[in-house]
Amino acid sequence: MSDIRFPAHPTLAGAVWPEAASTRLRFGRAALLALLGSAVMALSAKLSVPFYPVPLTLESLAVILIGAAFGARLAGAALVLYLVEGALGLPVFAGTPAHGLGLAYMAGPTGGYLLGFVLAAVVVGFFAERGADRSVPRLLGAMALGHAILFATGYAWLARLIGPEAAWTAGVLPFLLGTAVKTLLGALLVPSVWNLVGKRR
């Protein structure tokens, strides 16, 4: 029986920094990569690009890229760590500290999207571990699914707070075009990086 701890296909993180045989070294590698992923998320939360009809935020792009590069479990760990940092009051989320900190912020309108970050990263990572990260069409489908899950959780949460119609108008519709751009960008970027990694081997 094959060892289920290892994916059928190595992820980008695994190709660039392979797992060691030692349990201690494997744990240290995973911890450092999770910290790196949470730092990328914190940085992406503070950045946006002018776009229509609303500025293009980079958080969900970071989510799907972390999923594709890390795989399901490691990406999930990185995103959970990011949420833990925010829950502890660190200003890692978009709009913090101006719009609140900690659990109070997480219970607000964006709470469902924060949960969706974890789920989306895990789903994209699951497909990346099965080779989708080497193919633009397959990765495009995986990232589109990840974004759909993110929106579903975000919309469901927001609808409980402000109603279904208002949640769709304020929390989904303005972001659809930007999300399509980010999905395509992510699906093009990761296989391109794989090509560079392959050429250097």
C-alpha positions as a LaTeX table, in Angstrom:
\begin{tabular}{lrrr}
\hline
Residue & $x$ (\AA) & $y$ (\AA) & $z$ (\AA) \\
\hline
Met1 & 0.00 & 0.00 & 0.00 \\
Ser2 & 1.33 & 3.45 & $-0.90$ \\
Asp3 & 2.01 & 5.98 & 1.83 \\
Ile4 & $-1.02$ & 8.30 & 1.83 \\
Arg5 & 1.00 & 11.08 & 3.46 \\
Phe6 & 2.59 & 11.90 & 0.12 \\
Pro7 & 0.62 & 13.17 & $-2.88$ \\
Ala8 & 0.74 & 11.40 & $-6.22$ \\
His9 & 2.41 & 14.49 & $-7.74$ \\
Pro10 & 4.80 & 16.80 & $-5.90$ \\
Thr11 & 3.60 & 20.35 & $-5.47$ \\
Leu12 & 5.75 & 23.35 & $-6.32$ \\
Ala13 & 6.76 & 23.65 & $-2.68$ \\
Gly14 & 7.75 & 20.00 & $-2.67$ \\
Ala15 & 9.78 & 20.37 & $-5.86$ \\
Val16 & 11.63 & 23.47 & $-4.67$ \\
Trp17 & 12.05 & 22.28 & $-1.07$ \\
Pro18 & 11.58 & 18.50 & $-0.82$ \\
Glu19 & 10.53 & 16.91 & 2.45 \\
Ala20 & 13.33 & 15.41 & 4.54 \\
Ala21 & 13.31 & 11.91 & 5.99 \\
Ser22 & 13.55 & 13.23 & 9.55 \\
Thr23 & 10.23 & 13.92 & 11.29 \\
Arg24 & 11.73 & 16.95 & 13.03 \\
Leu25 & 12.96 & 18.43 & 9.76 \\
Arg26 & 9.63 & 17.75 & 8.06 \\
Phe27 & 7.81 & 19.54 & 10.87 \\
Gly28 & 10.23 & 22.48 & 10.72 \\
Arg29 & 9.79 & 22.76 & 6.95 \\
Ala30 & 6.00 & 22.66 & 7.26 \\
Ala31 & 6.03 & 25.27 & 10.02 \\
Leu32 & 8.23 & 27.66 & 8.03 \\
Leu33 & 6.12 & 27.26 & 4.89 \\
Ala34 & 2.93 & 27.81 & 6.87 \\
Leu35 & 4.43 & 30.99 & 8.33 \\
Leu36 & 5.44 & 32.09 & 4.84 \\
Gly37 & 1.93 & 31.44 & 3.55 \\
Ser38 & 0.33 & 33.40 & 6.38 \\
Ala39 & 2.75 & 36.29 & 5.74 \\
Val40 & 1.81 & 36.30 & 2.04 \\
Met41 & $-1.84$ & 36.43 & 3.05 \\
Ala42 & $-1.24$ & 39.34 & 5.42 \\
Leu43 & 0.59 & 41.26 & 2.71 \\
Ser44 & $-2.07$ & 40.52 & 0.09 \\
Ala45 & $-4.77$ & 41.81 & 2.46 \\
Lys46 & $-3.15$ & 45.24 & 2.41 \\
Leu47 & $-2.74$ & 45.48 & $-1.37$ \\
Ser48 & $-5.23$ & 46.27 & $-4.12$ \\
Val49 & $-5.06$ & 47.20 & $-7.79$ \\
Pro50 & $-7.32$ & 49.78 & $-9.47$ \\
Phe51 & $-10.02$ & 47.92 & $-11.41$ \\
Tyr52 & $-13.65$ & 48.17 & $-12.50$ \\
Pro53 & $-16.15$ & 48.25 & $-10.87$ \\
Val54 & $-14.20$ & 47.92 & $-7.60$ \\
Pro55 & $-10.48$ & 47.75 & $-6.82$ \\
Leu56 & $-8.93$ & 44.32 & $-7.41$ \\
Thr57 & $-8.03$ & 42.91 & $-4.00$ \\
Leu58 & $-5.29$ & 40.29 & $-3.93$ \\
Glu59 & $-6.36$ & 38.07 & $-1.03$ \\
Ser60 & $-8.24$ & 35.45 & $-3.03$ \\
Leu61 & $-5.44$ & 35.35 & $-5.62$ \\
Ala62 & $-3.00$ & 34.62 & $-2.81$ \\
Val63 & $-5.35$ & 31.91 & $-1.50$ \\
Ile64 & $-5.52$ & 29.98 & $-4.76$ \\
Leu65 & $-1.78$ & 30.40 & $-5.41$ \\
Ile66 & $-0.93$ & 29.09 & $-1.93$ \\
Gly67 & $-3.27$ & 26.16 & $-2.51$ \\
Ala68 & $-1.66$ & 25.34 & $-5.86$ \\
Ala69 & 1.90 & 25.71 & $-4.58$ \\
Phe70 & 1.54 & 24.02 & $-1.18$ \\
Gly71 & $-1.04$ & 21.28 & $-1.60$ \\
Ala72 & $-4.13$ & 20.69 & 0.52 \\
Arg73 & $-2.81$ & 20.08 & 4.02 \\
Leu74 & 0.01 & 22.60 & 4.02 \\
Ala75 & $-2.14$ & 25.28 & 2.39 \\
Gly76 & $-4.88$ & 24.58 & 4.90 \\
Ala77 & $-2.37$ & 24.91 & 7.74 \\
Ala78 & $-1.10$ & 28.23 & 6.36 \\
Leu79 & $-4.60$ & 29.66 & 6.07 \\
Val80 & $-5.65$ & 28.42 & 9.51 \\
Leu81 & $-2.51$ & 30.03 & 10.94 \\
Tyr82 & $-3.49$ & 33.26 & 9.18 \\
Leu83 & $-6.93$ & 33.16 & 10.81 \\
Val84 & $-5.41$ & 32.38 & 14.21 \\
Glu85 & $-3.11$ & 35.39 & 13.88 \\
Gly86 & $-6.12$ & 37.56 & 13.08 \\
Ala87 & $-8.18$ & 36.10 & 15.91 \\
Leu88 & $-5.36$ & 36.97 & 18.33 \\
Gly89 & $-5.65$ & 40.61 & 17.30 \\
Leu90 & $-2.80$ & 40.97 & 14.83 \\
Pro91 & $-3.71$ & 43.43 & 12.04 \\
Val92 & $-3.39$ & 40.88 & 9.23 \\
Phe93 & $-6.84$ & 41.22 & 7.66 \\
Ala94 & $-7.98$ & 43.78 & 5.10 \\
Gly95 & $-9.08$ & 47.00 & 6.75 \\
Thr96 & $-7.42$ & 46.27 & 10.09 \\
Pro97 & $-6.95$ & 47.90 & 12.49 \\
Ala98 & $-9.27$ & 50.67 & 11.23 \\
His99 & $-12.29$ & 48.34 & 10.97 \\
Gly100 & $-11.60$ & 46.37 & 14.12 \\
Leu101 & $-9.40$ & 43.52 & 15.24 \\
Gly102 & $-9.60$ & 39.96 & 16.46 \\
Leu103 & $-12.77$ & 37.94 & 16.86 \\
Ala104 & $-14.98$ & 41.01 & 16.62 \\
Tyr105 & $-13.68$ & 41.66 & 13.10 \\
Met106 & $-14.04$ & 37.99 & 12.15 \\
Ala107 & $-17.68$ & 38.00 & 13.27 \\
Gly108 & $-18.42$ & 40.90 & 10.94 \\
Pro109 & $-19.44$ & 40.96 & 7.28 \\
Thr110 & $-16.25$ & 39.33 & 5.97 \\
Gly111 & $-16.33$ & 36.35 & 8.35 \\
Gly112 & $-17.68$ & 33.95 & 5.73 \\
Tyr113 & $-15.01$ & 34.92 & 3.24 \\
Leu114 & $-12.31$ & 34.26 & 5.82 \\
Leu115 & $-13.64$ & 30.74 & 6.31 \\
Gly116 & $-13.84$ & 30.39 & 2.56 \\
Phe117 & $-10.13$ & 31.17 & 2.29 \\
Val118 & $-9.30$ & 27.94 & 4.11 \\
Leu119 & $-11.75$ & 25.81 & 2.14 \\
Ala120 & $-10.67$ & 27.26 & $-1.22$ \\
Ala121 & $-6.98$ & 26.72 & $-0.50$ \\
Val122 & $-7.59$ & 23.11 & 0.52 \\
Val123 & $-9.68$ & 22.37 & $-2.59$ \\
Val124 & $-7.16$ & 23.92 & $-4.99$ \\
Gly125 & $-4.37$ & 22.12 & $-3.14$ \\
Phe126 & $-6.20$ & 18.80 & $-3.44$ \\
Phe127 & $-6.32$ & 19.10 & $-7.23$ \\
Ala128 & $-2.75$ & 20.41 & $-7.40$ \\
Glu129 & $-1.55$ & 17.27 & $-5.63$ \\
Arg130 & $-3.14$ & 15.30 & $-8.44$ \\
Gly131 & $-1.34$ & 17.12 & $-11.22$ \\
Ala132 & $-3.80$ & 19.93 & $-12.00$ \\
Asp133 & $-1.09$ & 22.50 & $-11.28$ \\
Arg134 & 0.81 & 21.45 & $-14.42$ \\
Ser135 & $-2.11$ & 22.12 & $-16.80$ \\
Val136 & $-3.68$ & 25.51 & $-17.45$ \\
Pro137 & $-7.18$ & 24.15 & $-18.24$ \\
Arg138 & $-7.26$ & 21.79 & $-15.23$ \\
Leu139 & $-5.88$ & 24.40 & $-12.87$ \\
Leu140 & $-8.32$ & 26.96 & $-14.23$ \\
Gly141 & $-11.15$ & 24.60 & $-13.29$ \\
Ala142 & $-9.69$ & 23.93 & $-9.82$ \\
Met143 & $-9.17$ & 27.62 & $-9.11$ \\
Ala144 & $-12.65$ & 28.50 & $-10.40$ \\
Leu145 & $-14.07$ & 25.89 & $-8.02$ \\
Gly146 & $-12.00$ & 27.30 & $-5.17$ \\
His147 & $-13.29$ & 30.80 & $-5.85$ \\
Ala148 & $-16.85$ & 29.50 & $-6.10$ \\
Ile149 & $-16.53$ & 27.91 & $-2.65$ \\
Leu150 & $-15.06$ & 31.11 & $-1.26$ \\
Phe151 & $-17.96$ & 33.15 & $-2.61$ \\
Ala152 & $-20.52$ & 30.61 & $-1.41$ \\
Thr153 & $-19.35$ & 30.78 & 2.20 \\
Gly154 & $-18.93$ & 34.54 & 2.06 \\
Tyr155 & $-22.37$ & 35.07 & 0.56 \\
Ala156 & $-24.09$ & 32.70 & 3.00 \\
Trp157 & $-22.55$ & 34.51 & 5.97 \\
Leu158 & $-23.28$ & 37.97 & 4.63 \\
Ala159 & $-26.86$ & 37.03 & 3.69 \\
Arg160 & $-27.55$ & 36.18 & 7.33 \\
Leu161 & $-26.44$ & 39.68 & 8.30 \\
Ile162 & $-27.96$ & 41.89 & 5.62 \\
Gly163 & $-30.30$ & 39.66 & 3.60 \\
Pro164 & $-29.79$ & 37.61 & 0.42 \\
Glu165 & $-30.40$ & 40.36 & $-2.15$ \\
Ala166 & $-28.19$ & 42.92 & $-0.44$ \\
Ala167 & $-25.49$ & 40.29 & 0.10 \\
Trp168 & $-25.46$ & 39.46 & $-3.62$ \\
Thr169 & $-25.38$ & 43.12 & $-4.63$ \\
Ala170 & $-22.68$ & 44.16 & $-2.17$ \\
Gly171 & $-20.67$ & 41.00 & $-1.58$ \\
Val172 & $-20.63$ & 39.07 & $-4.84$ \\
Leu173 & $-21.67$ & 40.94 & $-7.98$ \\
Pro174 & $-19.04$ & 43.74 & $-7.88$ \\
Phe175 & $-16.24$ & 41.18 & $-7.54$ \\
Leu176 & $-17.11$ & 38.68 & $-10.27$ \\
Leu177 & $-15.12$ & 40.29 & $-13.08$ \\
Gly178 & $-12.04$ & 40.75 & $-10.91$ \\
Thr179 & $-12.32$ & 37.18 & $-9.68$ \\
Ala180 & $-12.39$ & 35.90 & $-13.26$ \\
Val181 & $-9.19$ & 37.84 & $-13.97$ \\
Lys182 & $-7.49$ & 36.48 & $-10.84$ \\
Thr183 & $-8.55$ & 32.92 & $-11.65$ \\
Leu184 & $-7.09$ & 33.14 & $-15.14$ \\
Leu185 & $-3.92$ & 34.81 & $-13.87$ \\
Gly186 & $-3.37$ & 32.11 & $-11.25$ \\
Ala187 & $-4.00$ & 29.32 & $-13.76$ \\
Leu188 & $-1.42$ & 30.81 & $-16.13$ \\
Leu189 & 1.17 & 31.63 & $-13.48$ \\
Val190 & 1.60 & 28.30 & $-11.68$ \\
Pro191 & 2.26 & 26.11 & $-14.76$ \\
Ser192 & 4.70 & 28.78 & $-15.98$ \\
Val193 & 6.63 & 28.50 & $-12.73$ \\
Trp194 & 6.61 & 24.71 & $-13.12$ \\
Asn195 & 8.21 & 25.15 & $-16.55$ \\
Leu196 & 10.98 & 27.26 & $-15.00$ \\
Val197 & 11.51 & 24.71 & $-12.24$ \\
Gly198 & 11.73 & 21.92 & $-14.81$ \\
Lys199 & 14.31 & 23.77 & $-16.90$ \\
Arg200 & 16.56 & 24.26 & $-13.88$ \\
Arg201 & 16.61 & 20.57 & $-13.01$ \\
\hline
\end{tabular}
